[in-house]
Structure formats: structure tokens, C-alpha cells
Amino acid sequence: MEGNNDDRSRRDETGNHRLREMKKRRDALNARIMRETNKVRSAEHRKDTRRKILMGAWAYEQATKDSEFSRMVMAALEHFLVRENDRALFGLPSLKKSESQSQ
């Protein structure tokens, strides 16, 4: 009878050890998946930023050559830009001043 308990105890220990090892491998794999996911996201973010820079450079160059295009861009920026420092960069009036004047 005592032998059966020893066998069962060893099986339980072996099973617990195997389970702990599997969980360690799972956690390590999850960490690798997270790192790879972050790399992909980061690469996509860099591509998106690069596209915005290139599009902005093109639009800026076109605006310097074409006054009608420049007016269209400025009108669009007037509505698009809401942060004061962004508006100042393009010489647009402060929204705070505009709001107080309209009241």
C-alpha cells in the first residue's frame, strides 16, 4: 500500500514539474510574440510617419508654387489644426482669440 502512495506522489511531482515547465515555455513564447508584435507595430508607425513627412513636403512645395493650392491648404489647416502651437507654426490665428471675438 505504501508503494502505491509513493508512485502516486512521484507521478504528481512529475506532473507538477512538467506543468511548471510548460507554463515557463508558454510565458517565454508569449514574451517573444509580444516583442515581435511591437516590432511590427513600430515598423508600421515609422512607415506611416515617413508617408506623412513626404506628403507634407510635396504639399508644401506645391503650395509655394501655386497660390490657389496654397489658399486651399491654408483653409483646410484653419479647420484641421486645433493645437495653438501648430496653428502658430502656420501663422494661423489662435482659436482662443477667435472664440472670444465671436462671443
C-alpha positions in Angstrom: 0.0 0.0 0.0 2.8 2.4 0.9 4.4 1.7 -2.6 1.2 2.9 -4.3 1.3 6.2 -2.4 5.0 6.7 -3.3 4.2 6.0 -7.0 1.3 8.4 -6.9 3.4 11.1 -5.2 6.2 10.8 -7.8 3.6 11.0 -10.6 2.1 14.1 -9.0 5.6 15.7 -8.6 6.5 14.8 -12.2 3.1 16.1 -13.5 3.5 19.4 -11.5 7.1 19.8 -12.7 6.1 19.2 -16.3 3.2 21.7 -15.9 5.5 24.3 -14.5 8.0 23.8 -17.3 5.2 24.1 -19.9 4.0 27.3 -18.3 7.5 28.7 -18.4 7.8 27.9 -22.1 4.4 29.4 -22.7 5.4 32.6 -20.9 8.6 32.8 -22.8 6.8 32.3 -26.1 4.2 35.0 -25.1 7.1 37.4 -24.4 8.6 36.6 -27.8 5.2 37.1 -29.5 4.8 40.5 -27.7 8.3 41.6 -28.8 7.6 40.7 -32.4 4.2 42.4 -32.3 5.8 45.5 -31.0 8.5 45.4 -33.8 5.8 45.1 -36.4 3.8 48.0 -34.9 6.9 50.1 -34.6 7.8 49.5 -38.3 4.3 50.4 -39.4 4.4 53.5 -37.3 7.7 54.5 -38.9 6.3 53.9 -42.4 3.2 56.0 -41.6 5.3 58.8 -40.2 7.5 58.7 -43.3 4.5 58.9 -45.6 3.2 61.9 -43.7 6.5 63.7 -44.0 6.8 63.0 -47.7 3.2 64.1 -48.4 3.7 67.2 -46.3 6.9 68.0 -48.2 5.1 67.6 -51.5 2.2 69.7 -50.4 4.5 72.4 -49.0 6.4 72.5 -52.3 3.2 72.7 -54.3 1.9 75.5 -52.1 5.0 77.6 -52.7 4.4 77.3 -56.5 0.6 77.5 -56.7 -1.2 80.3 -54.8 -4.6 78.7 -55.3 -3.4 75.4 -53.9 -1.8 77.3 -51.0 -5.1 79.0 -50.2 -6.9 75.6 -50.3 -4.3 74.1 -47.9 -4.5 77.0 -45.5 -8.3 76.9 -45.5 -8.1 73.2 -44.7 -5.5 73.8 -42.0 -7.6 76.5 -40.5 -10.2 73.8 -39.6 -7.9 70.9 -39.0 -5.3 72.4 -36.6 -6.6 72.8 -33.1 -3.4 73.0 -31.0 -2.2 76.5 -30.5 1.5 75.7 -31.2 0.5 74.0 -34.5 -1.6 77.0 -35.6 1.2 79.4 -34.7 3.6 77.4 -36.9 1.4 78.2 -39.9 0.6 81.7 -38.9 -3.0 81.0 -38.1 -4.9 82.9 -35.5 -5.4 81.5 -32.1 -8.6 79.7 -31.5 -8.9 81.3 -28.1 -8.9 84.7 -29.7 -11.4 83.6 -32.3 -13.7 82.2 -29.7 -13.7 85.3 -27.5 -14.2 87.6 -30.6 -17.2 85.6 -31.7 -19.0 86.0 -28.4 
